[in-house]
Amino acid sequence: MREYIKTYITKIDARLNNNEELTKEEKQIFKDKITYFAHERLIHLLVTLFYVIYTLVFFFMGMVSLYFLIPFFIGIIFLLFYIPHYFFLENAVQYMYKLYDKIFKVK
């Protein structure tokens, strides 16, 4: 997904920097992709929040028994990789909002 978003944003950005006008169909596709990527971002936010809660629960359970610290550390490792991915999606969608303003000349 990361490469797909990068490629699409680069393509649209290059066309806008060359002052090329997008067709009506391309504008509609761009709107649809913003919707899809924003939905993807929402799903990843929910998954991130779930894993943060999961990790915290196992942290507090680890105070009762050390065996619960194993899933806690698994959750920490997962979050160390997942949070940067979520922030990439967040930043990409926000950048697409800026591109939307350029495409539709919104001030």
C-alpha positions as CSV (number, residue, x, y, z in Angstrom):
1,M,0.0,0.0,0.0
2,R,2.8,2.3,0.8
3,E,4.4,2.1,-2.6
4,Y,1.0,2.4,-4.3
5,I,0.3,5.7,-2.5
6,K,3.8,7.1,-3.1
7,T,3.6,6.3,-6.8
8,Y,0.1,7.8,-7.2
9,I,1.0,11.0,-5.3
10,T,4.2,11.4,-7.3
11,K,2.3,11.0,-10.6
12,I,-0.3,13.5,-9.7
13,D,2.2,15.9,-8.2
14,A,4.4,15.8,-11.3
15,R,1.4,16.6,-13.5
16,L,0.4,19.5,-11.4
17,N,3.9,20.9,-11.3
18,N,4.0,20.8,-15.1
19,N,0.7,22.8,-15.1
20,E,-1.2,20.0,-16.7
21,E,-4.9,20.0,-16.3
22,L,-6.6,16.8,-15.2
23,T,-9.6,15.6,-17.0
24,K,-13.0,15.4,-15.4
25,E,-12.6,11.6,-15.1
26,E,-9.2,11.9,-13.5
27,K,-10.5,14.4,-11.0
28,Q,-13.3,12.0,-10.0
29,I,-10.7,9.2,-9.7
30,F,-8.6,11.4,-7.5
31,K,-11.6,12.1,-5.2
32,D,-12.3,8.4,-5.0
33,K,-8.7,7.6,-4.1
34,I,-8.8,10.2,-1.4
35,T,-11.9,8.5,0.0
36,Y,-10.2,5.0,-0.2
37,F,-7.0,6.2,1.4
38,A,-8.8,8.1,4.2
39,H,-10.8,4.9,4.9
40,E,-7.5,3.0,5.0
41,R,-6.1,5.5,7.4
42,L,-9.2,5.2,9.7
43,I,-8.9,1.4,9.8
44,H,-5.2,1.7,10.6
45,L,-6.0,4.1,13.4
46,L,-8.5,1.7,14.9
47,V,-6.0,-1.2,14.7
48,T,-3.3,1.0,16.3
49,L,-5.6,2.0,19.1
50,F,-6.6,-1.6,19.7
51,Y,-2.9,-2.7,19.9
52,V,-2.1,0.1,22.3
53,I,-4.9,-1.0,24.6
54,Y,-3.9,-4.6,24.2
55,T,-0.3,-3.7,25.1
56,L,-1.3,-1.7,28.1
57,V,-3.6,-4.5,29.4
58,F,-0.7,-7.0,29.2
59,F,1.6,-4.5,30.9
60,F,-0.6,-4.1,33.9
61,M,-1.3,-7.9,33.9
62,G,2.5,-8.3,33.9
63,M,2.6,-6.8,37.4
64,V,0.6,-9.8,38.6
65,S,2.6,-12.5,36.6
66,L,5.7,-12.1,34.6
67,Y,4.3,-14.4,31.9
68,F,2.1,-11.6,30.8
69,L,5.1,-9.5,29.9
70,I,5.8,-11.7,26.8
71,P,2.6,-10.5,25.0
72,F,3.4,-7.0,26.2
73,F,6.8,-7.0,24.5
74,I,5.2,-8.5,21.4
75,G,2.8,-5.6,21.4
76,I,5.6,-3.1,21.8
77,I,7.5,-4.6,18.9
78,F,4.4,-4.5,16.7
79,L,3.7,-0.9,17.6
80,L,7.2,0.2,16.9
81,F,6.7,-0.9,13.3
82,Y,3.0,-0.1,12.9
83,I,2.9,3.5,14.2
84,P,5.4,4.8,11.5
85,H,3.2,3.1,8.9
86,Y,0.1,4.8,10.3
87,F,1.8,8.2,10.3
88,F,2.9,7.6,6.7
89,L,-0.8,7.1,5.8
90,E,-1.9,10.1,7.8
91,N,0.7,12.4,6.1
92,A,-0.1,11.0,2.6
93,V,-3.8,11.6,3.0
94,Q,-3.2,15.1,4.3
95,Y,-0.9,15.8,1.3
96,M,-3.6,14.5,-1.0
97,Y,-5.9,17.1,0.6
98,K,-3.4,19.8,-0.4
99,L,-3.3,18.3,-3.9
100,Y,-7.1,18.4,-4.0
101,D,-7.0,22.1,-3.3
102,K,-4.6,22.6,-6.2
103,I,-6.6,20.5,-8.6
104,F,-9.9,22.2,-7.8
105,K,-8.3,25.6,-7.1
106,V,-9.7,25.8,-3.6
107,K,-8.4,28.7,-1.5
